[in-house]
Amino acid sequence: MTKVDFYSGIDDKLRLACKLSHKAMQNGVRVVLSTPDAHTHNALDKLLWHYPDTAFLPHCNSDAPEAGEMPVVLDQGSGVSPHHELLITLHDECPSFFSRFDRVIEIIGRGDDDKLKGRERFKFYKDRGYELGHFDLSDKKGT
């Protein structure tokens, strides 16, 4: 069954998505980054080319021919994915395709609306019996 981890208290959700993707890639885990809209998708794509500061994260769109060979793929909410190890979602709602993945990471910002939507997603997963984890990063700088 899918394991779901929540990271809350985040200042920069895109930067944390890159950081978690980089860590996963270093551990041989392939990542799908799911974005809710074109603006977020493009901003994340641009950031991945410069993360970490001295390198970049090899990535492409999930529908690209080379997606199956990439450690990180970007998906704009379609659920199309060449692999199903780790889903990092930046959506306000649970993506309908989350259960295809071994692990899901939900990133929750500091804003009240983001917290409320995060709590709703947490309840959704909990009510369905998914294994949940929570990491409060509100005391950490730069996340």
Rosetta blueprint (number, residue, H / E / L):
1 M L
2 T L
3 K E
4 V E
5 D E
6 F E
7 Y E
8 S E
9 G E
10 I E
11 D L
12 D L
13 K H
14 L H
15 R H
16 L H
17 A H
18 C H
19 K H
20 L H
21 S H
22 H H
23 K H
24 A H
25 M H
26 Q H
27 N L
28 G L
29 V L
30 R L
31 V E
32 V E
33 L E
34 S E
35 T L
36 P L
37 D L
38 A H
39 H H
40 T H
41 H H
42 N H
43 A H
44 L H
45 D H
46 K H
47 L H
48 L H
49 W L
50 H L
51 Y L
52 P L
53 D L
54 T L
55 A L
56 F L
57 L L
58 P L
59 H E
60 C E
61 N E
62 S L
63 D L
64 A L
65 P L
66 E L
67 A H
68 G H
69 E H
70 M L
71 P L
72 V E
73 V E
74 L E
75 D E
76 Q L
77 G L
78 S L
79 G L
80 V L
81 S L
82 P L
83 H L
84 H L
85 E L
86 L E
87 L E
88 I E
89 T E
90 L L
91 H L
92 D L
93 E L
94 C L
95 P L
96 S L
97 F L
98 F H
99 S H
100 R H
101 F L
102 D L
103 R E
104 V E
105 I E
106 E E
107 I E
108 I E
109 G E
110 R L
111 G L
112 D H
113 D H
114 D H
115 K H
116 L H
117 K H
118 G H
119 R H
120 E H
121 R H
122 F H
123 K H
124 F H
125 Y H
126 K H
127 D H
128 R L
129 G L
130 Y L
131 E E
132 L E
133 G E
134 H E
135 F E
136 D E
137 L L
138 S L
139 D L
140 K L
141 K L
142 G L
143 T L
